[in-house]
Amino acid sequence: MLYLIGLGLGDATDITVKGLQAVKSCSRVYLEAYTSILTVGKEALEEYFGKQLILADRDLVEQGADEILKDADVTDVAFLVVGDPFGATTHSDLVLRAVNAGIPYKVIHNASIMNAVGCCGLQVSIHWESVQSAPAVGGKPPHQNPSRIRLLLDSSGQSCITSARLFRWCFGQKRGDLKVSTTKSVKTEQLDCTRSAF
C-alpha cells in the first residue's frame, strides 16, 4: 500500500492520528522535500514518528518514482507531504503511477495553505484563483508555463482575489509564502517574477 500523508503546516505534532498510525506501519517513509518547508527539520520528524525518513527531492519524485513505488504492492510505503498531499501535481502523478502498476493507495489529508488562508479573513470560495510556482532547481526554471499566470492576471478588471504562492526563492528573495492582493495591484509584481523565473 502506498500512503500519501499530509503533515499539516506546523511541526511534527500536526500529523493526524490516522497519519501517524500509517507512518508507524510502513517499512519505508519518504519525506517530500521540494514543494514546501516544514517549521521543523527531518530529525525532529524522525524522533516524533520513531522512523527513519528518506528525503525525496524533485528528481526522485518525478524521475525516480519507481524507487518510491518499489514493493509497495507487498509492503507499506509512506510519502509525507507538508500541508496536504495534493498540493502539487507531481503527487497526483505518483498516484497515477501506483494505479497503473496495480499498487493500492490511501490518502490521508491534512491542513494546507489553501484553507489556512482563512485566518486572514479571506474566503477561498469567493472569486479566488490560485497560481503556484515551485522553486528553480539547479539553475533551471520551474516546470510551469507562465502563460497561466499571465492569463489570470491579465484577465480582468474584475475585483477578485489572487493568491500567488511563491515557494522558497522567487525574485532572488527567500521564500515569499503567500502574497495576497487584488488582481490589479499584484499584476506588475507577478509579471516581473515570471520574466525573471521563466
Solvent accessible surface area in square Angstrom, and as a share of the most:
residue,aa,sasa,rsa
1,M,60,0.27
2,L,0,0.00
3,Y,32,0.12
4,L,0,0.00
5,I,0,0.00
6,G,0,0.00
7,L,2,0.01
8,G,1,0.01
9,L,65,0.32
10,G,24,0.23
11,D,56,0.29
12,A,10,0.08
13,T,84,0.49
14,D,61,0.32
15,I,13,0.07
16,T,48,0.28
17,V,113,0.65
18,K,117,0.50
19,G,0,0.00
20,L,37,0.18
21,Q,118,0.53
22,A,8,0.06
23,V,0,0.00
24,K,106,0.45
25,S,66,0.43
26,C,2,0.01
27,S,74,0.48
28,R,57,0.21
29,V,2,0.01
30,Y,3,0.01
31,L,15,0.07
32,E,5,0.02
33,A,34,0.26
34,Y,8,0.03
35,T,12,0.07
36,S,20,0.13
37,I,85,0.43
38,L,15,0.07
39,T,106,0.62
40,V,46,0.26
41,G,42,0.40
42,K,57,0.24
43,E,124,0.55
44,A,41,0.32
45,L,1,0.01
46,E,38,0.17
47,E,151,0.68
48,Y,95,0.36
49,F,1,0.01
50,G,60,0.58
51,K,55,0.23
52,Q,146,0.65
53,L,3,0.02
54,I,65,0.33
55,L,96,0.48
56,A,0,0.00
57,D,76,0.39
58,R,23,0.09
59,D,86,0.44
60,L,30,0.15
61,V,2,0.01
62,E,33,0.15
63,Q,145,0.64
64,G,22,0.21
65,A,1,0.01
66,D,108,0.56
67,E,97,0.44
68,I,0,0.00
69,L,11,0.06
70,K,130,0.55
71,D,71,0.37
72,A,0,0.00
73,D,89,0.46
74,V,123,0.71
75,T,39,0.23
76,D,40,0.21
77,V,0,0.00
78,A,0,0.00
79,F,0,0.00
80,L,0,0.00
81,V,3,0.01
82,V,20,0.12
83,G,4,0.04
84,D,23,0.12
85,P,0,0.00
86,F,84,0.35
87,G,39,0.38
88,A,11,0.09
89,T,117,0.68
90,T,22,0.13
91,H,1,0.00
92,S,46,0.30
93,D,52,0.27
94,L,1,0.00
95,V,13,0.07
96,L,109,0.54
97,R,89,0.32
98,A,0,0.00
99,V,80,0.46
100,N,132,0.68
101,A,67,0.52
102,G,59,0.57
103,I,14,0.07
104,P,70,0.44
105,Y,89,0.34
106,K,86,0.36
107,V,34,0.19
108,I,9,0.05
109,H,106,0.47
110,N,29,0.15
111,A,44,0.34
112,S,17,0.11
113,I,51,0.26
114,M,60,0.27
115,N,95,0.49
116,A,31,0.24
117,V,3,0.01
118,G,38,0.37
119,C,124,0.74
120,C,91,0.54
121,G,64,0.61
122,L,42,0.21
123,Q,111,0.49
124,V,60,0.35
125,S,106,0.68
126,I,87,0.44
127,H,131,0.59
128,W,38,0.13
129,E,71,0.32
130,S,33,0.22
131,V,8,0.05
132,Q,35,0.15
133,S,8,0.05
134,A,14,0.11
135,P,6,0.04
136,A,55,0.42
137,V,63,0.36
138,G,80,0.77
139,G,77,0.74
140,K,141,0.60
141,P,72,0.45
142,P,13,0.08
143,H,140,0.62
144,Q,53,0.23
145,N,99,0.51
146,P,26,0.16
147,S,61,0.39
148,R,99,0.36
149,I,7,0.03
150,R,91,0.33
151,L,117,0.58
152,L,9,0.05
153,L,2,0.01
154,D,78,0.40
155,S,70,0.45
156,S,22,0.14
157,G,58,0.56
158,Q,124,0.55
159,S,108,0.70
160,C,18,0.11
161,I,49,0.25
162,T,1,0.00
163,S,0,0.00
164,A,4,0.03
165,R,23,0.08
166,L,5,0.03
167,F,24,0.10
168,R,35,0.13
169,W,138,0.48
170,C,15,0.09
171,F,70,0.29
172,G,79,0.76
173,Q,107,0.48
174,K,170,0.72
175,R,82,0.30
176,G,21,0.20
177,D,71,0.37
178,L,47,0.23
179,K,58,0.24
180,V,53,0.30
181,S,42,0.27
182,T,80,0.47
183,T,1,0.01
184,K,137,0.58
185,S,78,0.50
186,V,5,0.03
187,K,70,0.30
188,T,94,0.55
189,E,75,0.34
190,Q,2,0.01
191,L,26,0.13
192,D,65,0.34
193,C,3,0.02
194,T,1,0.01
195,R,157,0.57
196,S,82,0.53
197,A,26,0.20
198,F,64,0.27
